[in-house]
Amino acid sequence: MGKQTFTEEFKRETAKLSYQTDKLLGTFAQDLGSSCSSLSHWRREYSQDGLPL
């Protein structure tokens, strides 16, 4: 299976929602078809000064 690509909007919204869910980060990422490492990267990328979006 090839590498899946996500839109910037999806990445930003997923990162934002990840701070609002009670699910574990890995479970949340998997539920959305992503990986925990990708979601962690997006959280860092779209947060300013390490603060939630």
C-alpha positions in Angstrom: 0.0 0.0 0.0 1.3 3.5 -0.9 1.9 6.4 1.3 -1.3 8.2 2.2 -1.4 12.0 1.9 -3.6 14.3 3.9 -4.7 17.9 3.2 -3.3 20.7 5.3 -6.9 21.3 6.6 -7.2 17.7 7.7 -3.8 17.8 9.5 -4.6 21.1 11.3 -8.1 20.0 12.4 -6.9 16.6 13.4 -4.1 18.2 15.5 -6.7 20.5 17.1 -9.2 17.8 17.9 -6.4 15.6 19.4 -6.2 18.0 22.3 -10.0 17.7 22.9 -10.4 13.9 22.9 -10.3 11.6 25.8 -8.8 8.9 23.6 -5.1 7.9 23.7 -3.2 9.7 20.9 -2.4 6.4 19.1 -6.1 5.3 19.2 -7.3 8.7 18.0 -4.8 8.7 15.1 -5.7 5.1 14.1 -9.4 5.9 14.2 -8.7 8.7 11.6 -6.5 6.5 9.4 -3.2 8.1 10.5 -0.3 7.1 12.6 0.6 8.3 16.1 3.9 9.7 14.8 2.2 11.7 12.1 -0.3 13.1 14.5 2.5 14.0 17.0 4.3 15.8 14.1 1.2 17.7 13.1 0.6 18.8 16.7 4.1 20.2 16.9 3.8 21.8 13.5 0.5 23.5 14.1 1.0 24.6 17.6 2.6 27.8 18.5 5.2 27.7 21.3 4.1 24.1 22.1 0.6 25.3 23.2 -2.6 23.6 22.0 -4.2 25.1 18.9 
